[in-house]
Amino acid sequence: MHNYFYIASDLAGLLTSYIRDQGIHADSLLERMQRDGNNEPGKRMSYEHWCEYLETLYAITGDRKLGISLGLSVKPSHCGVLGYLSLNCEYLGEALLRFERYQRLLYEGGLGAAEVKMGRIRFTWPFHEASLGIALSDEVLVYGMANFVAQMIG
């Protein structure tokens, strides 16, 4: 995994919220995120740290549905500026266009595309070696996107 690949540290807030809301005893993980400086909104954290945090939380909980649960816990505040930009859209199509345009605020490798075809939304990302992480991270992304769309359309 490449240490130079970065994502928004707002996502660490997702882990912090989830740990607290679920009453999970993960003080060592929370302390590590604090020590690494990855719990401050608006900053960047390495993708490698993100994957390590997810793996640590999985080791603590043993929850095979952790990625799904985290994705379903995503709130606009966990997506930083991009989350709030999307909330200010009147239509889902407008939000998807903003996502495409500003996704790099959340994810440095942001080259994804969103399209609506035959009543279905399709998100695609091109292969990028630096973005290869763990399945758990992919689950958080997929379920987080689905959750965010569901919040927008009610």
Summary of the structure (lengths in Angstrom):
residues: 154
radius of gyration: 15.1
end to end distance: 37.2
largest distance: 47.3
contacts: 459
relative contact order: 0.18
helix: 60%
strand: 11%
